[in-house]
Amino acid sequence: MAAILSVTTFRPHAGKHAEGLATIKTLKGHLERLGGKCRIVTQAFGATPLTLTLISENTSWAEFGVMSQKAETDDGLQAFLTTVRADPAMDV
């Protein structure tokens, strides 16, 4: 069965890895509440060492579209993103 993956890689600022991971865990919770199946990956070495990647999975483009529309209007997620953007612990 094919899956639609949305992959976002984050590079935590110096000394902010734990804060960045906590932020991504919170984001993961919001996306799962909206219908996505998520996982977090840490790259230890290679092309982008010490980065955190959030992978959100949906079973179809239609399901991805529904989740995306919910995300745009979800008060909890939007408030969280506003807070994170005001003082980011990492680059996207």
C-alpha positions as semicolon CSV with decimal commas, in nm:
position;residue;x (nm);y (nm);z (nm)
1;M;0,000;0,000;0,000
2;A;0,139;0,339;-0,099
3;A;0,175;0,613;0,160
4;I;0,207;0,989;0,136
5;L;0,499;1,109;0,347
6;S;0,562;1,467;0,451
7;V;0,922;1,495;0,567
8;T;1,057;1,802;0,750
9;T;1,414;1,825;0,875
10;F;1,506;2,057;1,162
11;R;1,855;2,173;1,263
12;P;1,855;2,265;1,634
13;H;2,050;2,577;1,733
14;A;2,363;2,524;1,944
15;G;2,269;2,399;2,290
16;K;1,900;2,368;2,195
17;H;1,875;2,001;2,091
18;A;1,660;1,898;2,388
19;E;1,430;2,199;2,344
20;G;1,405;2,126;1,971
21;L;1,315;1,763;2,035
22;A;1,047;1,867;2,285
23;T;0,904;2,108;2,027
24;I;0,891;1,837;1,761
25;K;0,727;1,593;2,004
26;T;0,455;1,851;2,070
27;L;0,411;1,911;1,696
28;K;0,389;1,533;1,645
29;G;0,104;1,519;1,896
30;H;-0,087;1,790;1,712
31;L;-0,045;1,618;1,374
32;E;-0,149;1,279;1,513
33;R;-0,458;1,438;1,667
34;L;-0,543;1,572;1,321
35;G;-0,510;1,230;1,159
36;G;-0,145;1,183;1,065
37;K;0,074;0,892;1,168
38;C;0,409;1,042;1,273
39;R;0,759;0,943;1,373
40;I;1,070;1,135;1,469
41;V;1,416;1,043;1,340
42;T;1,752;1,173;1,464
43;Q;2,043;1,162;1,221
44;A;2,362;1,089;1,414
45;F;2,606;1,120;1,121
46;G;2,608;1,162;0,745
47;A;2,505;1,456;0,527
48;T;2,305;1,634;0,800
49;P;2,434;1,518;1,139
50;L;2,252;1,610;1,459
51;T;1,931;1,699;1,277
52;L;1,580;1,597;1,377
53;T;1,330;1,485;1,115
54;L;0,953;1,467;1,157
55;I;0,784;1,228;0,917
56;S;0,406;1,249;0,886
57;E;0,232;0,967;0,698
58;N;-0,112;0,956;0,538
59;T;-0,267;0,671;0,341
60;S;-0,380;0,887;0,046
61;W;-0,359;1,234;-0,103
62;A;-0,721;1,286;0,000
63;E;-0,638;1,204;0,364
64;F;-0,333;1,432;0,346
65;G;-0,553;1,712;0,211
66;V;-0,807;1,670;0,490
67;M;-0,534;1,676;0,755
68;S;-0,375;1,983;0,595
69;Q;-0,706;2,169;0,592
70;K;-0,765;2,081;0,957
71;A;-0,412;2,201;1,043
72;E;-0,475;2,541;0,881
73;T;-0,775;2,608;1,105
74;D;-0,684;2,420;1,424
75;D;-0,660;2,673;1,708
76;G;-0,429;2,456;1,920
77;L;-0,180;2,394;1,640
78;Q;-0,185;2,754;1,519
79;A;-0,125;2,888;1,872
80;F;0,163;2,643;1,917
81;L;0,323;2,747;1,585
82;T;0,291;3,117;1,672
83;T;0,471;3,057;2,001
84;V;0,747;2,850;1,840
85;R;0,805;3,102;1,560
86;A;0,847;3,385;1,811
87;D;1,160;3,224;1,962
88;P;1,275;2,932;1,746
89;A;1,509;2,668;1,890
90;M;1,596;2,537;1,544
91;D;1,599;2,608;1,172
92;V;1,374;2,423;0,930
